Amino acid sequence: MDDLERELMPVGNLNDDLDSSEDNSTKEGRKSKLPLVNPISVEKPNETGFHKSMRICLEQIREALLHHRWQEAAEYMACYPQMLDDTTRGKHQQCKELIWRMATEILHHHDNSKMEDYKSIYERMKHSGVKHYLLICLEHSFHLLLHGQIQDAKRELSAAESWRYGKESTAQYERTKLIHAYRSLLDYIIWCDKKHAHSNTDYSDSDNNQDMNNYFRQASVNLKEILKNPGIWDPFILSYVEMLEYYENHEEAEKVLNDYAYDSAFPPNPNAHVYLYQYLKRHDRKIEMKKVLKNLQTLVPSHELMLEYSSLLLRSDKKGNVQKALGVVLDMLDFACWRSNVDVWKRLKDIVEKLQLQEDWKEVVSEKMAARKDWWPALHFSRFHNREDSRDNPQLMGVKASLTSILCPDLMLKYSAGEVINGEQKQRKKTKKT
């Protein structure tokens, strides 16, 4: 729809149609920031009859799309591809993308659309020019994949892989790499199907095993190459690692995950650390697990895995790890999303109880809370939170109330179980009197 808006956007600013009592200077000083669209069927200078017909047709398609009149849009769309015959400089390429985007949008919503209709529009647009060829092939393969036609989707991408036109541009090179990656992902999907079939049989099928190995080799060639191109490649990395683990190539699997998480050429990606942690957890590597979670905590202090990180720290015999666990859980509670989570507050209580076995526990808590004492009470211990927690989550209120004097010993907080009980008793007495 953005393309339609650009197509119909006026070249210059429209004159303000303001009240006649306003003077010209007031009109000139007031400029609307809203994007305006040309009125429908306004004739343009030097416009041919053909261009006028196509412009009106496009406006009618736009109106039908905006109001979800898919049948009407389809009828107008049957005429608009005549614009492909227009050789006006600068218009031809834009019209191709408009036709591609609008036609697929109509087909997605039309009740009577069929796979043959999709194939027809995709094939026509692919062969109407070269600029969008690879993108259209990729989108076509996605559509086939959504309808369960995996082999057809793979054939579509395989044909796109071998497509070349003229001198390869940077954009074409990047899109080709994407085609390679998704074709390998389809090989992985087929590999998964064959693995599932193999696991459900009681006998060894050498042909099926050979097929699995072939698809693994085909998929791994390009999936391995992905790490040479910095970016966010989560589903591709996970697919490759799953296959490597299946064939017990743990050394390569760990190397892939480490490179994905720690290679400075890649953008910071919390998921990369999560995947590495999950791999290490599957293989019971607790020391490395703590290191990974420490890095994840730097990136996302509010991540749900911080609860597991604090648990690992508490199991350690090192004195400093209890203090680290305190910092990790307090960092989680700095975020409102964890404010009402009983498990996090229970973990904080466990940490405090273990910390109280140390002589300097008050100094440790005071140091951690020094930067928080000005705003934590408003976030967690206000009178509003007291009423809300007592009503909705008494268990949470009990845990939090037991920590108020420890976390904020110098403050007179309005959060306590006793205050709520007394308030309720007073309210009941007033009700009885009335």
C-alpha positions as CSV (number, residue, x, y, z in Angstrom):
1,M,0.0,0.0,0.0
2,D,3.0,2.3,0.6
3,D,3.8,2.0,-3.1
4,L,0.3,3.0,-4.1
5,E,0.5,6.1,-1.8
6,R,3.8,7.1,-3.5
7,E,2.3,6.6,-6.9
8,L,-0.6,8.8,-6.1
9,M,1.2,11.4,-4.1
10,P,1.1,15.0,-5.5
11,V,4.3,16.4,-6.9
12,G,3.9,19.8,-5.1
13,N,2.1,21.0,-2.1
14,L,-1.6,21.6,-2.5
15,N,-3.0,25.0,-1.7
16,D,-4.5,25.2,1.7
17,D,-8.3,25.4,1.5
18,L,-8.7,27.5,4.6
19,D,-11.5,29.7,5.9
20,S,-12.0,32.8,3.7
21,S,-11.7,35.1,6.7
22,E,-8.0,34.2,7.2
23,D,-5.5,36.4,5.4
24,N,-2.9,35.1,3.0
25,S,0.0,35.4,5.5
26,T,-1.8,33.1,7.9
27,K,-2.5,30.6,5.1
28,E,1.2,30.6,4.0
29,G,2.4,30.1,7.6
30,R,0.2,27.0,8.2
31,K,1.5,23.9,6.5
32,S,-0.1,20.5,7.0
33,K,2.3,17.7,7.9
34,L,-0.2,15.0,6.7
35,P,0.5,13.3,3.4
36,L,-2.1,14.3,0.9
37,V,-3.3,12.3,-2.1
38,N,-4.4,13.7,-5.4
39,P,-8.1,13.7,-5.9
40,I,-9.4,10.8,-8.0
41,S,-9.6,11.3,-11.8
42,V,-7.9,14.7,-11.9
43,E,-6.4,15.1,-15.4
44,K,-2.6,15.7,-15.6
45,P,-0.9,18.0,-18.1
46,N,0.1,16.4,-21.4
47,E,-1.6,13.2,-20.3
48,T,-2.4,10.7,-23.1
49,G,-5.7,8.8,-23.2
50,F,-3.9,5.6,-22.3
51,H,-2.2,7.1,-19.3
52,K,-5.4,8.7,-18.1
53,S,-7.2,5.3,-18.3
54,M,-4.4,3.6,-16.5
55,R,-4.3,6.3,-13.8
56,I,-8.0,6.0,-13.2
57,C,-7.7,2.3,-13.1
58,L,-5.0,2.4,-10.5
59,E,-7.0,4.8,-8.4
60,Q,-10.0,2.4,-8.5
61,I,-7.8,-0.5,-7.5
62,R,-6.5,1.6,-4.6
63,E,-10.0,2.4,-3.4
64,A,-11.1,-1.2,-3.7
65,L,-8.0,-2.4,-1.7
66,L,-8.5,0.2,1.0
67,H,-12.1,-0.9,1.5
68,H,-11.4,-4.7,1.0
69,R,-13.5,-5.0,-2.0
70,W,-11.4,-7.9,-3.4
71,Q,-13.6,-8.9,-6.3
72,E,-13.8,-5.3,-7.6
73,A,-10.0,-5.0,-7.2
74,A,-9.5,-8.2,-9.2
75,E,-11.7,-6.9,-12.0
76,Y,-9.7,-3.7,-12.3
77,M,-6.5,-5.6,-11.9
78,A,-7.2,-7.6,-15.0
79,C,-6.9,-4.4,-17.0
80,Y,-4.0,-2.6,-15.3
81,P,-1.2,-5.0,-16.5
82,Q,-1.5,-3.1,-19.8
83,M,0.9,-0.7,-18.2
84,L,3.6,-3.2,-18.9
85,D,3.4,-2.2,-22.5
86,D,4.2,1.4,-21.5
87,T,7.8,2.3,-22.4
88,T,7.8,5.7,-20.7
89,R,11.2,6.3,-19.0
90,G,11.0,5.8,-15.2
91,K,7.5,4.4,-15.2
92,H,8.0,0.9,-16.5
93,Q,10.0,-0.6,-13.6
94,Q,7.7,1.1,-11.0
95,C,4.6,-0.4,-12.6
96,K,6.1,-3.9,-12.5
97,E,6.5,-3.8,-8.8
98,L,3.0,-2.2,-8.3
99,I,1.4,-5.0,-10.4
100,W,3.3,-7.7,-8.5
101,R,2.5,-6.3,-5.0
102,M,-1.2,-5.5,-5.7
103,A,-1.9,-8.7,-7.6
104,T,-0.5,-10.9,-4.8
105,E,-2.3,-8.9,-2.2
106,I,-5.6,-9.4,-4.0
107,L,-5.0,-13.1,-4.4
108,H,-4.1,-13.5,-0.7
109,H,-7.6,-12.2,0.2
110,H,-9.8,-13.3,-2.7
111,D,-12.1,-16.2,-1.8
112,N,-11.7,-17.9,-5.2
113,S,-7.9,-17.6,-5.7
114,K,-6.1,-20.7,-6.7
115,M,-2.5,-21.9,-6.8
116,E,-2.6,-21.6,-10.6
117,D,-3.5,-17.9,-10.3
118,Y,-0.4,-17.3,-8.1
119,K,1.8,-19.2,-10.5
120,S,0.5,-17.2,-13.4
121,I,1.2,-13.8,-11.8
122,Y,4.6,-14.9,-10.4
123,E,5.7,-16.3,-13.8
124,R,4.5,-13.2,-15.7
125,M,6.3,-10.8,-13.4
126,K,9.5,-12.8,-13.3
127,H,9.8,-12.7,-17.1
128,S,8.7,-9.0,-17.5
129,G,12.1,-7.8,-16.3
130,V,15.2,-8.7,-14.3
131,K,15.3,-6.2,-11.4
132,H,12.9,-8.2,-9.2
133,Y,13.5,-11.7,-10.5
134,L,15.2,-13.1,-7.5
135,L,12.9,-11.5,-5.0
136,I,9.8,-12.8,-6.8
137,C,11.4,-16.3,-6.9
138,L,12.0,-16.1,-3.2
139,E,8.4,-14.9,-2.5
140,H,7.0,-17.6,-4.8
141,S,8.9,-20.3,-2.9
142,F,7.6,-19.0,0.4
143,H,4.0,-19.2,-0.9
144,L,4.6,-22.8,-2.1
145,L,6.2,-23.7,1.3
146,L,3.1,-22.3,3.2
147,H,1.0,-24.7,1.1
148,G,3.1,-27.7,1.9
149,Q,4.7,-27.9,-1.6
150,I,8.3,-28.2,-0.3
151,Q,9.7,-29.9,-3.4
152,D,8.2,-27.3,-5.7
153,A,9.5,-24.5,-3.5
154,K,13.0,-26.1,-3.7
155,R,12.8,-26.4,-7.4
156,E,11.9,-22.7,-7.6
157,L,14.9,-21.7,-5.5
158,S,17.2,-24.1,-7.4
159,A,16.3,-22.4,-10.6
160,A,16.9,-19.0,-9.0
161,E,20.3,-20.1,-7.8
162,S,21.5,-20.7,-11.4
163,W,20.0,-17.5,-12.8
164,R,22.4,-14.8,-14.0
165,Y,21.9,-11.6,-15.9
166,G,24.7,-9.3,-17.1
167,K,27.3,-8.1,-14.7
168,E,26.4,-9.1,-11.2
169,S,25.5,-6.1,-9.0
170,T,26.0,-5.9,-5.3
171,A,22.2,-6.2,-4.7
172,Q,22.0,-9.2,-7.0
173,Y,24.9,-10.8,-5.1
174,E,23.2,-10.3,-1.7
175,R,20.0,-11.7,-3.0
176,T,21.7,-14.7,-4.5
177,K,23.3,-15.5,-1.1
178,L,19.8,-15.3,0.4
179,I,18.5,-17.7,-2.2
180,H,21.3,-20.1,-1.4
181,A,20.5,-19.9,2.3
182,Y,16.8,-20.6,1.9
183,R,17.3,-23.4,-0.5
184,S,19.6,-25.0,2.1
185,L,16.8,-24.4,4.7
186,L,14.4,-26.4,2.5
187,D,17.0,-29.2,2.3
188,Y,17.0,-29.2,6.1
189,I,13.2,-29.5,6.2
190,I,13.3,-32.4,3.8
191,W,16.1,-33.9,6.0
192,C,13.8,-33.6,9.1
193,D,11.0,-35.4,7.3
194,K,13.3,-38.3,6.4
195,K,14.7,-38.4,9.9
196,H,11.2,-38.6,11.3
197,A,10.3,-41.4,8.9
198,H,13.5,-43.2,9.8
199,S,12.8,-42.9,13.6
200,N,9.3,-44.4,13.1
201,T,10.5,-47.6,11.4
202,D,11.8,-50.7,13.2
203,Y,14.3,-51.7,10.6
204,S,17.3,-49.9,9.0
205,D,16.6,-48.5,5.5
206,S,19.9,-47.9,3.7
207,D,18.2,-45.9,1.0
208,N,16.5,-43.6,3.5
209,N,19.8,-43.2,5.3
210,Q,21.6,-42.3,2.1
211,D,18.9,-39.8,1.2
212,M,19.3,-38.2,4.7
213,N,23.0,-38.0,4.2
214,N,22.7,-36.4,0.8
215,Y,20.3,-33.7,2.1
216,F,22.6,-33.1,5.0
217,R,25.5,-32.5,2.7
218,Q,23.5,-30.2,0.4
219,A,22.2,-28.2,3.3
220,S,25.5,-27.9,5.2
221,V,27.4,-26.4,2.2
222,N,25.5,-23.1,2.2
223,L,24.5,-23.1,5.9
224,K,28.2,-23.3,6.8
225,E,28.9,-20.4,4.5
226,I,26.4,-18.2,6.3
227,L,28.8,-17.5,9.1
228,K,31.1,-15.8,6.6
229,N,28.4,-13.1,6.2
230,P,27.7,-11.0,9.3
231,G,24.0,-10.8,10.1
232,I,21.1,-12.3,12.1
233,W,20.8,-15.9,10.8
234,D,18.9,-17.6,13.7
235,P,16.8,-20.3,11.9
236,F,19.7,-21.2,9.6
237,I,22.2,-21.6,12.5
238,L,19.8,-23.7,14.5
239,S,19.1,-26.0,11.6
240,Y,22.8,-26.5,10.9
241,V,23.5,-27.2,14.6
242,E,20.6,-29.7,14.9
243,M,22.0,-31.7,11.9
244,L,25.6,-31.6,13.3
245,E,24.4,-32.9,16.7
246,Y,22.4,-35.7,15.0
247,Y,25.6,-36.9,13.4
248,E,27.5,-36.3,16.7
249,N,29.8,-33.7,15.3
250,H,29.7,-31.8,18.6
251,E,33.0,-30.0,18.0
252,E,31.8,-28.3,14.8
253,A,28.4,-27.6,16.4
254,E,30.0,-25.8,19.4
255,K,32.3,-23.9,17.1
256,V,29.4,-22.7,15.0
257,L,27.5,-21.4,18.0
258,N,30.6,-19.8,19.6
259,D,31.4,-18.0,16.4
260,Y,27.8,-16.8,16.0
261,A,27.7,-15.5,19.6
262,Y,31.2,-14.0,19.9
263,D,32.4,-13.0,16.5
264,S,32.7,-9.2,16.7
265,A,31.8,-8.9,13.0
266,F,28.3,-10.0,13.8
267,P,25.7,-7.5,15.3
268,P,24.9,-8.1,19.0
269,N,22.3,-10.8,19.2
270,P,21.0,-12.1,22.5
271,N,19.5,-15.1,20.8
272,A,23.0,-16.3,19.8
273,H,24.0,-16.5,23.5
274,V,20.7,-18.3,24.3
275,Y,21.3,-20.9,21.6
276,L,24.9,-21.5,22.9
277,Y,23.6,-21.8,26.5
278,Q,20.9,-24.3,25.5
279,Y,23.5,-26.4,23.7
280,L,25.8,-26.4,26.7
281,K,22.9,-27.2,29.0
282,R,22.0,-30.3,26.8
283,H,25.6,-31.5,27.4
284,D,25.7,-30.5,31.1
285,R,28.5,-28.0,30.8
286,K,27.8,-25.9,33.9
287,I,31.0,-23.8,34.0
288,E,30.6,-22.6,30.4
289,M,26.9,-22.1,31.0
290,K,27.6,-19.5,33.6
291,K,30.0,-17.7,31.3
292,V,27.4,-17.5,28.5
293,L,24.7,-16.3,30.9
294,K,27.0,-13.6,32.2
295,N,27.4,-12.3,28.7
296,L,23.7,-12.5,28.1
297,Q,23.1,-10.6,31.3
298,T,25.2,-7.7,29.9
299,L,23.1,-7.6,26.8
300,V,19.6,-8.2,28.3
301,P,19.5,-7.8,32.1
302,S,15.7,-8.6,32.1
303,H,16.0,-11.9,30.2
304,E,14.1,-14.8,31.6
305,L,17.2,-16.9,31.7
306,M,18.6,-14.6,34.4
307,L,16.5,-16.7,36.9
308,E,18.5,-19.7,35.9
309,Y,21.7,-17.7,36.1
310,S,21.0,-16.7,39.6
311,S,20.2,-20.3,40.5
312,L,23.6,-21.5,39.1
313,L,25.4,-18.8,41.1
314,L,23.6,-19.8,44.3
315,R,24.7,-23.4,43.9
316,S,28.3,-22.3,43.8
317,D,30.4,-22.4,46.9
318,K,32.2,-19.1,46.1
319,K,31.3,-16.3,48.5
320,G,31.2,-13.7,45.7
321,N,28.7,-15.6,43.7
322,V,25.9,-15.0,46.2
323,Q,26.5,-11.2,45.8
324,K,26.5,-11.7,42.0
325,A,23.2,-13.5,42.2
326,L,21.8,-10.6,44.3
327,G,22.9,-8.1,41.6
328,V,21.4,-10.3,38.8
329,V,17.9,-10.6,40.5
330,L,17.8,-6.9,41.5
331,D,18.6,-6.0,37.8
332,M,15.7,-8.2,36.7
333,L,13.4,-6.3,39.2
334,D,14.5,-3.0,37.8
335,F,12.2,-3.8,34.9
336,A,8.4,-3.6,35.4
337,C,7.8,-6.8,33.5
338,W,9.0,-8.8,36.6
339,R,7.3,-6.6,39.2
340,S,4.6,-9.1,40.0
341,N,6.5,-12.4,39.4
342,V,6.5,-14.4,42.6
343,D,9.4,-16.7,41.5
344,V,11.7,-13.8,41.1
345,W,10.8,-12.3,44.5
346,K,11.2,-15.7,46.1
347,R,14.6,-16.0,44.5
348,L,15.6,-12.7,45.9
349,K,14.4,-13.8,49.4
350,D,16.5,-17.0,49.1
351,I,19.5,-14.9,48.1
352,V,19.1,-12.5,51.0
353,E,18.7,-15.4,53.5
354,K,21.9,-17.0,52.2
355,L,23.7,-13.7,52.2
356,Q,22.7,-13.1,55.9
357,L,25.1,-15.9,56.8
358,Q,27.9,-13.5,56.0
359,E,29.0,-10.9,58.5
360,D,29.0,-8.0,55.9
361,W,25.6,-8.7,54.4
362,K,24.2,-5.3,55.4
363,E,27.0,-3.5,53.6
364,V,26.5,-5.7,50.5
365,V,22.7,-5.0,50.3
366,S,23.3,-1.3,51.0
367,E,25.8,-1.1,48.2
368,K,23.5,-2.8,45.7
369,M,20.5,-0.7,46.7
370,A,22.3,2.7,46.9
371,A,21.5,3.7,43.4
372,R,17.9,2.3,43.7
373,K,16.6,3.8,46.9
374,D,15.2,6.9,45.2
375,W,13.0,5.1,42.7
376,W,12.6,1.5,43.8
377,P,9.9,2.3,46.4
378,A,7.7,3.9,43.8
379,L,8.2,0.9,41.5
380,H,7.6,-1.8,44.0
381,F,6.5,-0.6,47.4
382,S,3.9,2.1,47.0
383,R,0.5,2.1,48.7
384,F,-1.0,1.3,45.3
385,H,1.1,-1.9,45.0
386,N,0.2,-2.8,48.6
387,R,-3.6,-2.7,47.8
388,E,-3.1,-4.4,44.4
389,D,-0.9,-7.3,45.7
390,S,-3.1,-7.9,48.7
391,R,-6.1,-8.2,46.5
392,D,-4.6,-10.1,43.5
393,N,-1.6,-12.0,44.9
394,P,-1.3,-12.3,48.7
395,Q,1.6,-14.7,48.3
396,L,3.6,-12.1,46.5
397,M,2.7,-9.5,49.1
398,G,4.0,-11.7,51.9
399,V,7.3,-12.2,50.2
400,K,7.8,-8.6,49.3
401,A,6.7,-7.3,52.8
402,S,9.4,-9.5,54.4
403,L,12.1,-7.8,52.3
404,T,11.1,-4.1,52.7
405,S,13.1,-3.5,55.9
406,I,16.1,-5.4,54.5
407,L,16.2,-3.6,51.1
408,C,15.2,-0.1,52.3
409,P,16.0,0.0,56.1
410,D,16.2,3.8,56.2
411,L,12.9,4.5,54.5
412,M,9.3,4.6,55.9
413,L,7.6,2.5,53.2
414,K,3.8,2.3,52.7
415,Y,4.1,-1.4,51.8
416,S,3.3,-3.9,54.6
417,A,0.9,-6.7,55.2
418,G,-0.1,-5.2,58.5
419,E,-1.2,-1.9,57.0
420,V,-3.5,-3.6,54.5
421,I,-5.1,-5.8,57.3
422,N,-5.6,-2.7,59.5
423,G,-7.1,-0.8,56.6
424,E,-9.5,-3.6,55.8
425,Q,-10.5,-3.8,59.4
426,K,-11.3,0.0,59.5
427,Q,-13.2,-0.3,56.3
428,R,-15.3,-3.1,57.7
429,K,-16.1,-1.2,60.9
430,K,-17.3,1.8,58.8
431,T,-19.5,-0.5,56.8
432,K,-21.1,-2.0,59.9
433,K,-21.8,1.5,61.4
434,T,-23.6,2.6,58.2
